[in-house]
Amino acid sequence: MIRATGLALGLLAAAIAMTGADASPPPLPMGARAESVAPAALAGWGADDQLAVLRLFAQGCETDPPLRQGALPPPALPALCAKAAALLAADASAAAARRFFADNFAFWRIRPAGAERGFMTGYFEPEFEGSLTRSDAFPTPLYGRPADLVTKMPGDDWPGLDPALTSARRTAKGLEAFPERAAIEEGALAGQGLEILYMRDPVDRFVLQVQGSGRIRLPDGKVTRLVYSGRNGHPYTSLGRELSRRENIPPEQMTMDKLIARLKADAGFARDLIRLNRSFVFFARNDDLPPESGPIGGAGLPLTPLRSIAVDRSLWPYGMPAWIESEIPDGKGGSEKLARLMLAQDTGTAIVGPARIDLFVGSGAEAGHRAGLIRHPVDFVVLWPR
């Protein structure tokens, strides 16, 4: 009996060690590599609450259509989302959730080209004051999606246009580059009735556009929610990186709080710096979201603090589980170990590369402070369907 038990344990250990042996690694860009890893080898795997992620996973990989088109999922992934729902109905236990992910996915540690670890930043859902009508207090318009805006889809070929453009304007003569931020701020969209509300200043609007969603508290105390509705397609420029270069601030010391403070201190400087980012984001109001719900991510589903991540949508599909390990600021002057299962539910213009992720921290000013401090290396392990 003892020998049989020992043999069984040996076979089990061998099976765990061979996690990726019966599965193909995910496709990666040149230079990046995927290394098979066993779940049991992940520090914290046994202590994490995989049941919480299983519940999110069971809600679906993405809506149809998603808010922002992502990479096509491997055929097994949508089926596994449905399988998770059935499992929850039959056995909603932590052990069952842990077995579900270990049995249905191969675990691959992603090494980006020229590095051993990935890179993680943080983002949040901000809240600002605003108004549905223009006034001296709220002069800065926020625009809805223009009717002539065309978003580039995978496989689209736009001859004559810059290949870097991800959106364009439909005209009688064909597709043209959409106006850049400076042109929009100078009135390129005037007279189209696209204004959906007004904010205090361009700095608030810029922060909202960087985060991709937000809450606006109106003068009567009511809150309206904003969701991403498109962008003008021009490349994104990091203003934090540019300010760091201009004012000799070490990159590791440049935070969102410092950037915002600098922009708020000088309106002229803020206007000129913000216009370096030619990208301009459009929004739609969604007042059906419950107050306790997170914002809607690129997958079309609500985000969950410290469980949802944004990934490079040209490489990874929505709904993909991923394990991350990192040490991040706690927002109070200290740090904490973060080792947990996540879901890829969002994307971002600046999130480029196979091991580049953005961690959704939560909503409000406290989450924003913490998110702005996160610029950390991360171990990124993709769970790829067998």
Secondary structure, DSSP 8 states (H G I E B T S, - for coil): -HHHHHHHHHHHHHHHHTTTTTS------TT-EEEE--GGGSTTTTTS-HHHHHHHHHT-S--SS-SS------THHHHHHHHHHHHHHH---HHHHHHHHHHHEEEEEEE-TT-SSEEEEEEEE-EEEEESS--SSS-EEEE---TTEEE--TT---TTS-TT-SEEEEETTEEE----HHHHHTTTTTTS--EEEEES-HHHHHHHHHHTEEEEE-TTS-EEEEEEEEE-------HHHHHHHHTT--GGG--HHHHHHHHHH-HHHHHHHHTT----EEEEE-TTS-TTS--B-TTSSB--TTTEEEE-TTTS-TT-EEEEEEEEE-SSS-EEEEEEEEEEEEE-TT--STTEEEEEEEESHHHHHHHHH-EEEEEEEEEEE-
